[in-house]
Amino acid sequence: MRHARRKPARAKGRTAAIAAGAVALAAVVYGTADAFSGAGGSGAPQAAASATASGSTSPSAAARAGASVPPSVSAAASATARAAATPTAKAPATASLASRLTTTSLALSAKFPYLSAGYNNTREWNRIDTAVAPNGTLRIAWPAADGIHVTPLSAAGRRVAADTVVPGAKEVGGLVAHHDGFAVLTRVKDSNKWGETAAAIIRYRNGGRAFTRKLTGTSSHDTAPLLDGQLKWNGTKYGAYFVVHGAGGFADGHFGDKLSYVSANGAALSGGWSWGCSHNEGIALGAEPSGAFTSLCFDDWRSGLFVSTGIGAPDTAPVVQREQCWAGYCGGTFSGRTGQIVKSATGRYATAFASRGAASAKKNAADTSGRGWTVKAKTPTHQVAVAFLKNRSTPSGKPVLLTGAAGTENVNVHIAPYGKSKLLVSWESLSHAKCASGTCTGTFTGTHLRLIDWTGKAQSPDTVVRARIAGDIAVLPGGDLTWAYAPVAPSYAGPLSGSSPTTATLGVARIRIS
């Protein structure tokens, strides 16, 4: 039997808020000016978007005032970028990404509430997912009061039709784009002892609903009051990896994770597991042509990042990095508790995450099972780390740190392939950071975009912009990268008070690889 311990405050914060539908729409509508380009339309960002930019606009003040902000980065952000850079970042082999970054503005058919209350009522950003169909067209999934909206775009990032609305769906847990529609991992109404939602994959084909496959329920003794999930497709089957809450059986009242496989027509397939990492504070999933999908998880009981590929993270799971973890906050975590895995042409893998490292790590003597760990963090704030795997289940060496400024908190880390030999890593930096009782606050100083090679060595200077990347970075057929985001300046100054602000527009960013 795997460990199952009652999940503490996070379950009472974000879980309860989402399950109760507490994320209400507010009347505040942000302007349409684009926080990446500053123009609300297409065009290259100003040169000031690079790490050498300067300016005086306060991102936190702008966010509180409900205003969009230009792409120029404050002097504090420039200082942060210089101080946080590792020695390998001083001699990049590629010019700044600023000249390759363009944006368009997308008008929404409903208001998007982009924040929710997380652990200790911290500002948690609601996920927006961007996915690319085989023919190069795009789908963007985002939540609204009437359900999940999926917006169809051309390969150039322009709207081509009205949204498809998935009524009653509560969260974007993953998105797959098909030439004739999409599939979304989400939460739907359910009947269970906790009154919580169920996880489900919903497939739309040619404008109509093709199937709904519930992944939790009474027979499996589980619910999904939140997902923090990933949905991947390998051409013949879907893999859905997400958080579950026990509702009966050995795991009653406890939190773990679940990996389910579903066919193209919605039939349940063998493989995966019903209970894995416990409690899972971060999920990553990568599709494979055959066999188990590559997966990683942050486990607060075993305290760290583990390879869970095919084994559901038992006690023998390979360790990527020991971290100080507990529910609601983890010493190392993926952005929004979901991470990306990039596979190279030679079969290696890379993932990026925020890490406090491990000054010490030892078995927890108070845990009579002998499986719990106690980890003492090495740094007071999170640094950006990149970890490599030799194959889908074997870590390769120690993670490489990309930042190192002790007083700077780094959050919302993403990674994506950039051409055949490089990786794009992005993260947000917060100055004057303070971390206590499972939450961190600070002043947002910009989102960093850096190219690295497959050893972690910098291949470009940091380009620093003001907007936040809200979901997975998608790869277009030619290799260009794209993602959607709320065009507002992030604020991490304090907890969310009241209902979420909303936006009537999204930005769609694109980075050309050449």
N, C-alpha and C positions, 0 to 999 in steps of 0.2 A: 504493500500500500504506500502510495506517495504521500508526502507531507501535505497537510491541509490545515492552515491556521486562519483564524478569523481575520479578515482584512480590516485594519484600523481606520484612521480618520478619513482617508481618501474615499472609502466606501460611503461615508456619511456626508462627504462634500460633493464631489463631482458626480458620483454614482447616484446619490439620492436626488441631486438637482436635475440630472438628465432624466432619470426614471419618472420623476414627478412633472416633467415638462416645465421646469422652472426657468428655462432660458426664454424669457419673454421678449418680444420686439419692443424697441424703444423708438421714440420719434426723431432721434438724432440721425440725420442722413448726411454722410460725409460728401464733400465735393467730388467732382469727377476728375480733377487734376490727377495725373498719374504720378505716383510716388517714385517710380523708377525713372520715367522720362521727364516728369514735371510738365507734361504738355497735354495729357488726356487724349492723346492720339499716337499715331505711329511716328517713329523717329528715333535717332540715336540719342542716348543720354548726353548731357553736357560733359565736357572734359573733367569738370569738377567731381564727377562721380568716382574718380580713381582715388586711391589711398592717399594721394598727395593733396587732395582738395582741402579747402578751408571755407568756413562760413560761421554764422552765429545763430542760426535758427535752433531753438530748443525742441527736439523731437517730442519730449514728454509733454511740454507745454502745448505744442501743436495738437497732439493727440487729445489732450484734455479739452482743448477748445473746439474740437471737432473739425479741424482744418487739415487739408492735405498739405504736404510739404514738398519743396523742390528736391532734386536729387543731390544737390551739393551736400557735402558731409562736413560736420563741425570740426573745428580744430582738435577737439577732444578725441573724435573718432580717428583723425589722422595720427595723433599721438598714440592712441591705442593700437592702431595697426602697426606702427613702427615698433612699439615696445613689445607687442605680442609676437612679432615675427621671430622665427627661429633663424639661426645662422644660415641655413640653406636657402632662406627666402631672400637673401641679399643679392644674389646674382642669378635672377631668373633667366630662362632661355626663351621666353615668349613675352611679347608685349602685353600691356594691360588689356583686359577684356572689355573695357568701357566702349571701345569703338565697335565691338561686335554685338553689343546688347541693344536690342530694340524692343519697343512695347506698343501695344494697342489697348484701347479702352473698350470694355464690353458692358453695354447697358443691360441691367437685369430686369426680368419680368416680375420680380418680387424682391422684398427687402431681405438681405442676408445678415443675420445677427452673428457677428464674427467672434464674439467672446462668450465664455461660460465660466462659472465658478468652479475652480479646481480645489485641490488640497489647501486647507486654510483660506479658502476663497480667493486663491491666486487667480490672476487673469490667464485663463487657458484659451488658446485660439482654436476655434472650430475648424475642422479640416475641410479643405477644398482639394479635390483630386483631379489631376489632368492625365488623360490617357490617350494614346495614339493608336488608331486602327491600322491594319496592314496597308490600306490604301493611302495613308498619310493624313487622313482627316482626324479631327480632335473631338473629344468629349470632355466636358468639365462638369463635375458633380459637386453640388453645394446644398446645404440644408436651408430650408425656409419654414414658415409657419404651416404651410400646407403639404409638406413632405420634402423629399429630396428632388431637386431640380437637376436635370442633366441637359446641358446646353451643347448643341452640335456646332462645330466650327469647321471652316475650311483648313487646309494645310497651312494657309497664311495667317490663321488666327482670327478670321472674321466669321460672324454668325451667319449660318446658312439656312436655319429653320427655327421654328419655335421650340421652346423647351419641352422635353418630356418630363412630366411630374409623376413621381412615384408616391402616391398618397399614403399617408400614415407612416412612412419611413422616417426614422429618427436620427440617424447618424450615417455619415459617409465613412465606412470602414475599409473601403477599397473599391477600385473601379477598373474594369476591363473594357476597352473599346473594340467593337467589331465593325466590319464594313456595313452591316445591316442593323446596327443597334449597339447595345452595351449590356454588361452585367455589373451589378453593384452589390457589395456586401454591406448590409444595413441591419437595423433593428426594427421589428414589427411587434404589434400587439400580441400578447400571449396570456394564457390562463395558468397561473402557478401559485405556489404558496407565498411567494414574495410580492406578487403583483407586478413583476418586472417584465421587460420585453424579451423577445427571442431573437437570436441571430438568424439571418436569412440571406441567401443569394437570390436576387431577383433579376431575371433576364428579360430584356425587351428586344423584339425582333420586328423590323419593318413597321415600327410605330405601335405595336401591340405587345401585351405582356405574354411572353412565351412560357415562363414557369416561375414559381416561387418555391424554393426549397428551404424549409426551416432546418436549422442546424442544431438547435437546442429544444428541449421539451420535457414533458412529464416522463416519458419512457427512459430518457437518458439522465434524468434527475439534475438538470442544469438550466440556467437562464443566462441572459446576456444584458445586464443593465448598462453596460458600456462595452465597446469593442476594442478600441486601441488596436485595430486589426490591419491585416493585409489580404488582398485578393489577387491571385496570379493565375495565368492561363498559359498552357504550353502547346496549344493547338488542338488538343483533344480533351483536356480536363481542366477543371478549376481547382485550385488549392486555396482554402480560406483558413487563416490563422488568427485567433482572437481570444479575448479574455472571457472566462465563464465564472458563474457563481453557482455553487452547489445548492440544489433544492431537493434534498433527500439523499439517501445512500451514504457512503462513507465520507463524502465531502460536504455534507449538509452545512450551509452557512459559511463556507470557505470559498476562497478565490483561487483559480488556477488558469490554465490555458488549454485550448483545444485546436487541433488541426483536422480539417475535414476536406475530403476530395469529392467532387461532384462532376458528373459527365456533362457533355455538351447539351444534353436534353433534360438535365435536372435530376438525374438518378444518383442516389448515394453510392459511392464507390468505397472499396476497401482501402486500408492504409490510414495513416495519421494516428491520432490518439485522442482519448476523451479527457485526459488530465495529465498535464505536463509540468511546466514551470509553475512554481507556487511560492509566492505570488509573482506574477509576471509584470514587471515594470518596464518592459520594452520588447517589441516584437519586430522581427525582420524575416522576410520570406522571398525566395527567388525561385522562379519556375525552372524545371529541368525537362529535357526531352523525354526522359523515362525515369522510373524509380521515384524515390522520395524527393520532394522539393527541398532545396537548401534552406535551413532556418536557423535563426539565432534568437536567444531570449535573455533578458535580464531577470535574474531570480533573486529576490530579496532574502530568501532563506539561506541559499547557498552563497549569496552575496557576490554577484558578479555577472559578467557576460559569458554565456555558454553557447556551444554549438548543440542544437537540438535536432539536427538532421536525422530523420528516421527513427529517433529513439526517445523523443519526448522529454529530453533533458533529465535522465535519471542521475543517480549519484556518480556515475562514471562518465558523465558528459565532459567533453574536452573544454578546458577553460581558456577563453580568449583573454579575459582580464578580470582579476579580483577587484571588487569595488564595494564601498560602503553603501548598502542599499536598504531601504525600508519603504513601506507603502506610502505613496504620494510623492516620494522624493528618492532619487537614487544617485549614488556617487558617480555613476556613469549611466547615461541614458540616451536613447534616441530622441529625435525631435518628436514631441507629442506622443511619446511612447511607441512610435512606429519608425522603423529604420529601413534603409535601402541596402541591397547587396548588388555589387557590380561584378560581373564575370568577365575575365580577359579571354582573348582568343586562345591562350595557351592553357586555360582551365584553372587559373588562379582566381581568387575572390578578394574583394575589398569591401569594408564597411567603415563608416565614420560615426563617432559618437562623442558626447561630452563626458569627460573623465576627471575624477579627483585622484585617481591612482590608489595605490595601497602602500602605506608605510609599513603595515604589518597585516598578516592574514593567518588566522589559526582556527581550528575547530572550536566551536562554542561548548565549553565544559558544562554549561547549564542545560544543554540540549541532550537529553538522555538517549535520543535516537542515534546520536553520533554523526548526524549528517549536516547539522547547522554550522555556520561559520560566522566569525566575528572579524570584521575588517576595519582597520583604522585608516582614515583617508590621509593621503600624502600631501594634498594641497587644500587650502580653504575654499578656493573657487574652482569651477570646472574649466578644464583646458580641452582643446580640440584634439582628438586622437583618431588615427586611422589604423585599423587592424587588417592584416592580410591572412588568407588561408591558402594552403598548398592545393587543396581540393575542397569538395563540399563539406568535409568533416574534420579537417586537420589544420589547426592554427599554425601560422608560420612566423616564429619570432615574436618579440614584444611589440605592442602597438607603438606607432610613431607619433610623437606630439608635434602639432603644428603651431601651438601658441605656448606662452609661458609667463605672461604678466600676472603676478600674484594677486593684484587688486582688481583684476578684470574677470568678470563672470562671462562665460561663453555658453550660449544656448542655441537650440533649434539647428542642429547640425545635419546637413544633407550631403550626399555624395552621388555622383552620376558619371557615366563614361564620357570622355571628351576625345573623340577620334579614336584611333587604334591604340595609342600608347599613353594617353593622359587621363587624368581624373579631375573632375570639378568638385571641389569641396566648398560648401557655404556654411556660414554660421553668423549668429548675431553676437555682438559684444555689448556688455553693460559695464559702465564705469561706476566707481564708488559702490561696489557690490557688497551686500550684506546677506549672509546665509544663516538662518537659525530656524530651529523647529520644523525642518523639512521644507522651507520655502526660501527663495532668494529674491532680493529686490536690487534695483540699481537704475542707472540712467542709460537708456538705449543710445548707443553711439554709432550704429550702422550695421548693415548686413555685409559680411565679407565674402567675396568670391575669389577663390584662388585655384590655379591649376597646379597639380602635382603629378609626378610620375609614379610608377608602380613600386618605388621604394619609399615614397613619401616626400621626396625632394621637390621643392617648389620649382615650378616652371613658368610662373608669372608673378608680378607683384599683386597685392590685394587690390581689387576694385571694391570700393565700399559705397553702397547705396542705402537709401533710407527705408525701403519697404521690406516686408517680411515674406519669406517663401512659406506658403501655407500648406503644402502637401508634397507628394512625390514630384520629382523632376522627371518629365517624360522625354523620351528620345525619339526624334523624328526619323523617317527612313534614311535620310541623307546624313544623319548624325547630329544635326542641330538639336539643341536642348530647349525645352519650353515648360512653363509652369504658369499657373494662375495665382493671384494674390489679391487681398483686400488693399486698395490704394490709400492706406492710412499709416501714420507713423506709429510703430509699436510703443507701448508704455509698460514698464515694469516697476513703476514707482510705488505701487501698493496694491491691496486686494481690490477685486471687483466690487463695486458698491451699486446695488440695484440691478436693473435688467441690462442686457447687452445693448451696446450701440449697434447701429446697422449701417449698411452701405447699399446704395442702389446701383453701384458699378463694381466691376472687377477689372484688374489689369491682367493682361496676358503678356508675359515676357518671353523673349527668344534670344538665345545666344548662338550666333553662327560659329561653326567650327573652322571656317576659312573665309 
